[in-house]
Amino acid sequence: MKFGIFPTEGGTSWEGVTEQCRTAEALGFESCWVNDHQVTEDDNYWPAPLMRLASVGTATNLELVTSVLILPLYHPLHVAQQAAMLDVISDGRLTLGVSLGYVEKEFEALDVPMDERAGRLIEGVRFLDEFFTVEESISFECPFFSIDDWEPMPQTVQKPRPPIWIGGWGDKQIGRSVRFGDAWVPGVVADLDELAVRKEKQRSLIGDEDAWGEIDHPLMREAVIAETHEEAVELGEKYLHTSYAAEYSGAFSHPLLDPEDVRDFERLAEERFFVGTPEEVIEQIEAMRDRIPLDHLALRFHHSGMDHETVLEQIELFGDEVIPAFG
């Protein structure tokens, strides 16, 4: 199984990201994942995911994953060119994860009608697939944009193209991942029971057991790891719980989160996050892998307000004591 990290986001310093990624690579992590937001309330995300991955790609040999780029917010030609360029810069290490987006303010700021996001996502993925695989000029027309006689440039290193993963929780998004993408990448919010239900939905839509066994099964999860259980819970309550309570206990709720769960950290974390000592986290990962197919696990150790050194300590502890258990 591959392990990846979400490095620190937010603030005005990039140096810590480079150190986290280099440390992670030295300890056996294989990928760097980044998110995509234009507007946040707590400075916990950065925009420009492909630019950030280009920096990581020149500093390390990690695989580079957008999870997820909000494709409806951008012109697909712009995304295609930047993604292809990143695949060239990294010598074929890009995986392009895309999804719908859900923050209304971001769509308003970029003057994109939010009710068009599903159509824009589908047509955008179709265009990306064509841009990456056609060597001669392409023309593409849909209700949202048109391209006439355009020569795709640069060509991607990966052939036929970089993997395209599709994120999101609804049955429609899972269906789109089956029809238009190479994998479905679930978000961090659902607990294990909900994940198992959604993965079974994906399996039924694919229908072919051989195909089910051949596709990637990536997953993102929140993590807090420490030498003692008490220390891990304390860190989780201080940073991770505070972040979730601020985001999901007010006007904005998540369909996969019970408001009662959000109020109690250990209840929130149960079968949803990886929290505890290395031994406990190993058991939690094994329990998840027993229930759902899982071959690429990306962990977010940084939570709103957490300092760089605490993130680095968690990366080192996980790399030293957890990754070898899955080798």
Residue, then its C-alpha position, 0 to 999 in steps of 0.5 A: m500500500k502507498f502512503g501520501i501526505f497533505p503538507t501544511e497549507g495556509g500562511t505565508s511560508w513555503e519552507g516548511v512544506t518542502e521540509q515536510c515533503r522531503t522528510a516524508e519521502a525519506l521515510g517511505f511516503e510515496s506521494c504529496w497531495v494538495n487541495d484547492h480552495q479560493v476562499t477560506e475562513d481560517d487561512n487553512y488552504w492555499p489556491a494554485p494546486l498545480m503550482r504548489l505541486a510543481s514546487v514539490g515535484t522539483a524538490t522531491n521524487l514524490e508522486l503528485v496528486t491534486s485532491v481535488l482540483i475544482l474543475p468547474l471553476y476554471h477553463p479546461l484548456h488552462v487546466a489541461q496545459q498546466a497539468a500537462m506541463l506539470d507532468v513534463i516537469s515531474d517526468g510523469r508523476l502527476t495524478l489529476g484529481v478533480s471534483l465539483g466544488y461546494v463553496e458558493k462564494e468561490f463560484e460567485a467570485l469567479d463568476v461561474p454559475m454553481d448550477e452548471r458545475a456538474g455539466r462543467l465537470i463532465e465536459g471538462v473531464r471529457f476535454l482533458d481526456e481528449f487533450f492528453t491523448v490526441e497528438e494532432s489538433i483537436s476541436f471541442e464544443c459543449p454548452f460551456f466552452s468551445i475549442d477550435d483546431w487547437e494543437p495540444m501542447p505539451q504532450t504528457v510524459q505518461k501514456p496514454r495520459p495522467p490518471i484522472w480521479i473524480g472526487g465527491w460523495g453523492d451517488k451521481q459523483i460515484g457514477r461519474s467517476v466510473r463513466f469518466g474517470d480512472a478512480w473515485v477518491p472519497g473525501v475525509v468526512a465519512d466514517l467507515d460504515e458510510l465508506a463501505v456503503r459507497k464503495e459497494k455502490q462503486r463496485s456495483l456500477i463497475g459491474d466487472e470484478d476484474a475491472w474492480g480489482e484493477i482500478d486504484h482505490p485511493l483514500m484521504r483521511e485526517a490523522v493525529i499520531a503521538e507517543t501516547h494515546e492521551e497526547a494524540v487525543e489532546l492534539g486532536e481536540k486542540y486542532l482537528h476538533t476545533s477546525y471541524a466544530a468551527e466549520y460544521s456545527g454552524a450554518f454549514s452542515h455536512p450530510l455525512l456528519d451528525p451534529e452530535d458527533v461534531r460536539d464530541f471529539e472521540r465520537l467524531a474520530e471513531e472509525r473516521f480519523f486515525v488518532g492515537t499511538p503508532e500501534e493504535v493507528i496501525e490497528q485503525i488502518e488495518a480495520m479500514r483495509d479489512r472493510i474496503p479496498l484500499d491501496h493508496l492512503a493520504l494523510r493530513f497531519h496538519h490541522s488549522g493552527m498547528d505549527h510546523e514542528t508538530v506536523l513534522e514530528q507526526i510525519e516522522l513518527f508515522g514514517d518510522e513506526v507505521i509505514p514499516a508495518f505495511g511493507 
